[in-house]
């Protein structure tokens, strides 16, 4: 008996891939083989992009903290070291938020870091 090659499972797989490729240019959205390649590559880029986004945000937070710390007369590395010695459990995301939106609180953290160093 020949093997079934056009059953429900295959139809669902093809439909799922073509649905994922909707909006792609030309045959990438209409032809299964090229759509599959495009969807696989898009998935790989999306996976890598989620990792890169974390790196980029951390860099942005460090830039913001550095700028705010320089305005207050303390370098970034001394600020972070002083906060660690003072056991202020704040990460860079929170520090960057405070530097931008809560400058008075950030001033008190700088004073704490200067005293802890």
N, C-alpha and C positions, 0 to 999 in steps of 0.2 A: 504494500500500500504506500503510495507516495506521501511525502511529508507535506503537511499543510503549511503554506508560506504566506497566506493572506488572511489569517484569522483575526479574531478580535484583538488579541494582544498586540499584533503588529500595527493594526489600524490605530489603536490607542497610542502606541509609541510614536507613530508618525504624526498623528494629530497634536500630541503634546509638544513635539519638537517644532512643528510648524507654528503652533500657537506662541511658543517662546520666541520664534524668529519674526513675529509680526512686526512690521515697521522697518525691517531691514531692506536694503536696496536691491532691486532686481531679483535674480534667481535665488538670492540668499533667503528670501522670504517665501519662495514658491516651490523650489526644488528640494526634495528631502535631503539629498546627499550634501549639497552645499549649505543648506540650512543647518544640518547637524554639525558640520564643521564650524560654522559661525557661532552656534549656540555653545558648543564646547569651548571655543576660544573666549567667548564673552564671559562664560562662567569662570574661566581661569583668571581673566583680567579682574573680574568682580572679587574673587577671592583675594588676589594680591592687593587690590585697591582697599579692601577692608583693613588689611594690615598696614598699608601705607598711610591711611587716614589717621591711625593712632599715632604714628611717628610725626606726621605733620602737625597735629594738634599739640603734641608735647612740645615741639619746637616753637610753635606760636605762643604757648603759655610761657615758655622760658624767655622769649623775646619781650613779652609784656612785663614780666616780673623784673627783668633786667632794666628796662626803661624806667619803671616806677622806683626801683631801688636806687638807680643813679640819681634820680631827682632828689632823693632823700639822703644822698651822700654816703651810700654803702654799696660796695660791689655785690654782684649776684652771689658769688661763691661764699662771701662772708655772711650774707643774709641767710642762705640755706644752712650753712654750718652753724650759725648762731641759733637758728630755729631748732636744729637737731639737738644741740647741746641743751637748749631750754626745754626740750621734750614737747615742743608744739607739734602735734601730729597732724599737720596740714600738708596735703599734696599740692603739686604745682597747678593743677586745675583750679583748686579753691583759691590759692594765692593769687593767680592771675585774675580771677573774678573779683576778689577783694581789691586788688590794685586798680582795677578799672572802675568798679561800681561802688566800692566802700573805702574811699581813701583814708578816712579817719581810723578805721579798723586796721588798715595796712600800716599807717603811721605807728600805731601801738605795737604791731608785730615787729616793725623795724626797731623800735626802742627795746623790745624784748630780745631781739637778736643781737643788738649792740651790747646789751647787758650780759647776755649769755656767752658772748665771745671773749 
